[in-house]
């Protein structure tokens, strides 16, 4: 795995394969981000209460969580291509099905399948990206790869909220499925890494990569706050009388877009803590602002802080999650990290949904800071002494 502390600009990063994989990531994340903030509004219009809205997002994340360890082991055993194609097929099937269902039971069922497809396809795709990023530029390369998700977040939620208001949720569902189909078509042009029998024998019993457990655990508590945003930001804004709240996601994503490659380069040169500390501070400030926000300006200030902070934390912890894993365990390392990432969103959606039903959205966002403080404490308490690469630092 990448070990160098300094970036080598002579090592090529923007190869044709890397560009293609990043483009696939853009379409897949755009499809994902169309549905994520809009399904809460949709089920609310069907009469669902706040705790049920939390479960709509929570069951998606639980399904994703359950699928990632098996997907991570499978990409290292039977190959990246087969696993990715299976995952994206399930993802497309579930996404398109939303256009024809209105009852809560079927919505929960297809939301579960949607989570399964997302967990499998995204785990495989991140592993393919890891195969194509050079060792010396891993932090920077992963930062650029995840820009695709930021670009999707910058435009997809606002578009989805506009479409659900003007045309209905079925249009959102069909457009999401169409974009995922484009990602599927592009995937046939990818040159996937060949998996050898000797390497797969090392991972037959492994579902988690032990070197990735620390960053995954820290990310779990960070993304509990992200679960609150996904599930309740739109409802919080409407309650405060903010009608153009879709721009929140655009601003947040724009600053994630800036933060991820910038902090990725910082991590390559100075270690993970240089990005984790300011990143978590940004998230805490954002949630404090959201708890008191009464105007669009305050919402956008929170978006700036959260986008910058989350971009810094995710890019640095994801690098830490794979930096010391064996090449034969790249899929498991990625899945381990995203198990923490996804389970935090799911747990946050459910728990903070219950909190919101008791004390309101504003106070709920304030209480979500507790999970970020736990993440910060866990990061330092489980840290090791700095290694020559800087990646093991506290």
Secondary structure, DSSP 8 states (H G I E B T S, - for coil): ----SS--TTS----HHHHHHHHHHHHHHHHHHHHHTHHHHHHHHTT--HHHHHHHHHHHHHHHHHHHHHHHHHHHHT-HHHHHHHHHHHHHHHHHHGGG--SHHHHHHHHHHHHHHHHHHHHHHHHHHHHHS-GGGHHHHHHHHTHHHHHHHHHHHHHHHHHHHHT-HHHHHHHHHHHHHHHHHHHTT-------HHHHGGGTT-SS-GGGHHHHHHHHHHHHHHHHHHHHHHHHHHHTT-S-THHHHHHHHHHHHHHHHHHHHHHHHH-THHHHHHHHHHHHHHHHHHHH--SHHHHHHHHHHHHHHHHHHHHHHHHHHHTTS-GGGHHHHHHHHHHHHHHHHHHHHHHHHHHHHHH-HHHHHHHTHHHHHHHHHHHHHT-----TTSTT--
